[in-house]
């Protein structure tokens, strides 16, 4: 397709799934010949570094809390100067800035991606603002079929504008991770079975339920460990909860780290305990790393895990059910096979190239 100028509009470039997807997409679009600029409404963050390394223009407006008209004006001025063919926004709280500034600057195409199910329906006011903005939007992208169906049922969202583009990741770093040995040696004090979780330590990820589930498992299985990669507001609370549950010595908090490859290589099964998700980037990474999945059945997670027969699912907010799923993984004779099936599925539908092509198809409407 013809080369485009594209603005990716995000709230910030802090370490998170939405932000990592925007970085991957920006670099993938640039590699295919498009000129990309990434704009942060607030301050940037650690994920600005890979954009700088790729020579992708980034800027930030340092927007304060609440609606801020000077930020809207500054964005309109930038768009009028840069003259993009596409403004692509990420999540509803960013979208009205992209719509107002983009239409005032005569941008031909405005696209919104809604990354999580919980981004719609949490607030009547924000839903109304997003719905009004969607009247002036060309396409609304959901990151999985389940999200599309949920958004289509919303009375204020135009279902005719809904599209689905699965998230994708650069596969190569994760495909280089060796699969699990088959059979996996029996857990021991010297070689415990390691469950790993990657993500921000925030309420929607519900790591408290995961800790309670792990404490139930640990009471019956002494040779297992739980490790967290990620930072967040609940770090201290979760450490205290682990101590109160008597598992502090078997739970490791690694803190925030932009690079995740080594972490996936060090674990035997990947765990998610979220209350709400879209299609998590960390899930794709863990599956590409050939690690089986234990997760709550939320968002697009069942679409991948069940399709690949790659793990065990349970309802959210249920520590007993999650503990049973963890125990199933610990006892599974086919752990390595599930991990390999996970990898095969992500190679088919979770690659960066597939995601970039999906968005290119939508963006090409700017030149039809």
Secondary structure, 3 states (H helix, E strand, C coil): CCCCEEEEEECCCCCCHHHHHHHHHHHHHHHCCCEEEEEECCCCCCCHHHHHHCCCEEEECCCCCCCCHHHHHHHHHHHHHHCCCEEEEECHHHHHHHHHHHHHCCCCEEEEEECEHHHCCCCHHHHHHHHHHHCCCCEEEECCHHHHHHHHCCCCCCHHHEEECCCCECCHHHHCCCCCCCCCCCCCCCCCEEEEEECCCCHHHCHHHHHHHHHHHHHHCCCEEEEEEECCCCHHHHHHHHHHCCCHHHEEECECCCCCHHHHHHCCEEEECCCCCECCHHHHHHHHCCCEEEEECCCCHHHHHHHHCCEEEECCCCHHHHHHHHHHHHHCCCHHHHHHHHHHHHHHHCEHHHHHHHHHHHHHHHHC
